[in-house]
Amino acid sequence: MMHEEFFKLLENTSVNDETVASVESAYKLTLPDTLKKVLSVSTEDVFVDEKRLLSLSEILSADIEYGTAFIAQKLIPVFDSMDNDFIVFDLQENTWTMFNIVDLCQFAKRELLADYFN
């Protein structure tokens, strides 16, 4: 799916309270609305401009699956951007950022998720 189509889908998506509650429980924080909508779409296998939207189970098990302390760092992995890079939401800074799971570093911070697709 192209990013324009994905962001239109987000606009029309209702928040899945059960999905959001499971992530909020794991991270022990309230999530921003945009992230709630993205997580509500993550029940499907979706590729957006060659970036793969992680499933809810992948997000909840990311610490184990990717060997990275996402929960401790308050980073929610959302898209696999390939080459060990993930688009994550940084709950401490309330911003989107790229995160490399090999180098354990953040880079390319953005206020809007859409900025990674333009």
Short mmCIF file of the C-alpha atoms (twelve columns), coordinates in Angstrom:
data_MODEL
# 
_entry.id   MODEL 
# 
loop_
_atom_site.group_PDB 
_atom_site.id 
_atom_site.type_symbol 
_atom_site.label_atom_id 
_atom_site.label_alt_id 
_atom_site.label_comp_id 
_atom_site.label_asym_id 
_atom_site.label_seq_id 
_atom_site.Cartn_x 
_atom_site.Cartn_y 
_atom_site.Cartn_z 
_atom_site.pdbx_PDB_model_num 
ATOM 1   C CA . MET A 1   0.000   0.000   0.000  1 
ATOM 2   C CA . MET A 2   1.184   3.482   -0.759 1 
ATOM 3   C CA . HIS A 3   1.608   5.904   2.129  1 
ATOM 4   C CA . GLU A 4   -1.219  8.169   0.945  1 
ATOM 5   C CA . GLU A 5   -3.610  5.234   1.174  1 
ATOM 6   C CA . PHE A 6   -2.287  4.239   4.601  1 
ATOM 7   C CA . PHE A 7   -2.704  7.710   6.091  1 
ATOM 8   C CA . LYS A 8   -6.215  7.947   4.658  1 
ATOM 9   C CA . LEU A 9   -6.933  4.585   6.313  1 
ATOM 10  C CA . LEU A 10  -5.652  5.989   9.625  1 
ATOM 11  C CA . GLU A 11  -7.993  8.954   9.362  1 
ATOM 12  C CA . ASN A 12  -10.960 6.603   9.054  1 
ATOM 13  C CA . THR A 13  -9.823  4.059   11.656 1 
ATOM 14  C CA . SER A 14  -11.555 3.772   14.989 1 
ATOM 15  C CA . VAL A 15  -9.356  3.130   17.994 1 
ATOM 16  C CA . ASN A 16  -9.360  -0.502  19.065 1 
ATOM 17  C CA . ASP A 17  -9.570  -0.082  22.842 1 
ATOM 18  C CA . GLU A 18  -8.503  -3.671  23.578 1 
ATOM 19  C CA . THR A 19  -5.382  -3.379  21.420 1 
ATOM 20  C CA . VAL A 20  -4.428  -0.016  22.883 1 
ATOM 21  C CA . ALA A 21  -5.019  -1.227  26.451 1 
ATOM 22  C CA . SER A 22  -2.626  -4.159  25.953 1 
ATOM 23  C CA . VAL A 23  0.180   -1.837  24.787 1 
ATOM 24  C CA . GLU A 24  -0.534  0.780   27.463 1 
ATOM 25  C CA . SER A 25  -0.422  -1.974  30.077 1 
ATOM 26  C CA . ALA A 26  2.941   -3.266  28.810 1 
ATOM 27  C CA . TYR A 27  4.484   0.228   28.674 1 
ATOM 28  C CA . LYS A 28  2.610   1.572   31.723 1 
ATOM 29  C CA . LEU A 29  1.850   4.836   29.923 1 
ATOM 30  C CA . THR A 30  -1.036  6.443   28.074 1 
ATOM 31  C CA . LEU A 31  -0.456  6.585   24.335 1 
ATOM 32  C CA . PRO A 32  -1.085  9.580   22.044 1 
ATOM 33  C CA . ASP A 33  -4.060  9.404   19.672 1 
ATOM 34  C CA . THR A 34  -2.054  8.968   16.467 1 
ATOM 35  C CA . LEU A 35  -0.219  5.994   17.904 1 
ATOM 36  C CA . LYS A 36  -3.512  4.505   19.115 1 
ATOM 37  C CA . LYS A 37  -4.834  4.596   15.557 1 
ATOM 38  C CA . VAL A 38  -1.659  3.065   14.117 1 
ATOM 39  C CA . LEU A 39  -1.830  0.256   16.669 1 
ATOM 40  C CA . SER A 40  -5.482  -0.282  15.797 1 
ATOM 41  C CA . VAL A 41  -4.449  -0.944  12.187 1 
ATOM 42  C CA . SER A 42  -1.543  -3.195  13.208 1 
ATOM 43  C CA . THR A 43  -3.804  -6.238  13.462 1 
ATOM 44  C CA . GLU A 44  -3.357  -6.666  9.710  1 
ATOM 45  C CA . ASP A 45  -0.220  -7.544  7.743  1 
ATOM 46  C CA . VAL A 46  0.493   -4.191  6.084  1 
ATOM 47  C CA . PHE A 47  3.404   -2.934  4.015  1 
ATOM 48  C CA . VAL A 48  3.546   0.815   3.477  1 
ATOM 49  C CA . ASP A 49  6.070   1.989   0.873  1 
ATOM 50  C CA . GLU A 50  8.246   -1.078  1.597  1 
ATOM 51  C CA . LYS A 51  8.105   -0.556  5.373  1 
ATOM 52  C CA . ARG A 52  6.345   -3.311  7.300  1 
ATOM 53  C CA . LEU A 53  3.857   -2.381  9.988  1 
ATOM 54  C CA . LEU A 54  4.556   -4.629  12.963 1 
ATOM 55  C CA . SER A 55  1.723   -6.773  14.271 1 
ATOM 56  C CA . LEU A 56  0.431   -6.287  17.793 1 
ATOM 57  C CA . SER A 57  2.124   -9.510  18.928 1 
ATOM 58  C CA . GLU A 58  5.452   -8.325  17.478 1 
ATOM 59  C CA . ILE A 59  5.121   -4.986  19.269 1 
ATOM 60  C CA . LEU A 60  4.322   -6.658  22.581 1 
ATOM 61  C CA . SER A 61  7.167   -9.184  22.249 1 
ATOM 62  C CA . ALA A 62  9.712   -6.847  20.622 1 
ATOM 63  C CA . ASP A 63  12.106  -6.934  23.593 1 
ATOM 64  C CA . ILE A 64  12.499  -10.690 23.203 1 
ATOM 65  C CA . GLU A 65  12.047  -10.934 19.434 1 
ATOM 66  C CA . TYR A 66  14.630  -8.266  18.612 1 
ATOM 67  C CA . GLY A 67  16.838  -8.497  21.705 1 
ATOM 68  C CA . THR A 68  16.336  -4.825  22.539 1 
ATOM 69  C CA . ALA A 69  14.940  -3.206  25.692 1 
ATOM 70  C CA . PHE A 70  12.186  -1.238  23.967 1 
ATOM 71  C CA . ILE A 71  9.925   -1.169  27.027 1 
ATOM 72  C CA . ALA A 72  12.666  0.024   29.398 1 
ATOM 73  C CA . GLN A 73  13.586  2.767   26.915 1 
ATOM 74  C CA . LYS A 74  9.912   3.708   26.409 1 
ATOM 75  C CA . LEU A 75  10.215  3.109   22.643 1 
ATOM 76  C CA . ILE A 76  7.330   1.471   20.828 1 
ATOM 77  C CA . PRO A 77  8.477   -0.175  17.584 1 
ATOM 78  C CA . VAL A 78  5.878   0.386   14.890 1 
ATOM 79  C CA . PHE A 79  7.453   -0.152  11.443 1 
ATOM 80  C CA . ASP A 80  10.294  -2.417  10.345 1 
ATOM 81  C CA . SER A 81  12.211  -0.203  7.949  1 
ATOM 82  C CA . MET A 82  14.675  -3.001  7.030  1 
ATOM 83  C CA . ASP A 83  18.429  -3.165  7.673  1 
ATOM 84  C CA . ASN A 84  17.805  -3.411  11.456 1 
ATOM 85  C CA . ASP A 85  16.120  0.015   11.471 1 
ATOM 86  C CA . PHE A 86  12.696  0.564   12.983 1 
ATOM 87  C CA . ILE A 87  10.381  3.548   13.102 1 
ATOM 88  C CA . VAL A 88  9.523   3.831   16.787 1 
ATOM 89  C CA . PHE A 89  7.524   6.184   18.941 1 
ATOM 90  C CA . ASP A 90  9.587   7.649   21.779 1 
ATOM 91  C CA . LEU A 91  7.169   7.991   24.691 1 
ATOM 92  C CA . GLN A 92  9.608   10.029  26.769 1 
ATOM 93  C CA . GLU A 93  10.041  12.719  24.121 1 
ATOM 94  C CA . ASN A 94  6.612   12.290  22.511 1 
ATOM 95  C CA . THR A 95  8.153   12.048  19.050 1 
ATOM 96  C CA . TRP A 96  8.814   9.587   16.241 1 
ATOM 97  C CA . THR A 97  12.360  8.415   15.633 1 
ATOM 98  C CA . MET A 98  14.349  5.770   13.804 1 
ATOM 99  C CA . PHE A 99  16.065  3.168   15.963 1 
ATOM 100 C CA . ASN A 100 18.772  0.732   14.911 1 
ATOM 101 C CA . ILE A 101 18.625  -2.512  16.912 1 
ATOM 102 C CA . VAL A 102 22.275  -3.428  16.220 1 
ATOM 103 C CA . ASP A 103 23.891  -0.098  17.111 1 
ATOM 104 C CA . LEU A 104 21.164  0.670   19.697 1 
ATOM 105 C CA . CYS A 105 20.944  4.259   18.544 1 
ATOM 106 C CA . GLN A 106 18.191  6.691   17.661 1 
ATOM 107 C CA . PHE A 107 18.364  8.987   14.659 1 
ATOM 108 C CA . ALA A 108 16.165  11.033  12.308 1 
ATOM 109 C CA . LYS A 109 13.654  12.289  14.887 1 
ATOM 110 C CA . ARG A 110 10.402  13.632  13.448 1 
ATOM 111 C CA . GLU A 111 7.250   15.101  14.920 1 
ATOM 112 C CA . LEU A 112 5.005   13.363  12.405 1 
ATOM 113 C CA . LEU A 113 4.979   9.723   11.333 1 
ATOM 114 C CA . ALA A 114 4.118   10.867  7.798  1 
ATOM 115 C CA . ASP A 115 7.536   12.548  7.503  1 
ATOM 116 C CA . TYR A 116 9.136   9.088   7.111  1 
ATOM 117 C CA . PHE A 117 7.053   8.431   4.018  1 
ATOM 118 C CA . ASN A 118 7.361   11.656  1.995  1 
# 
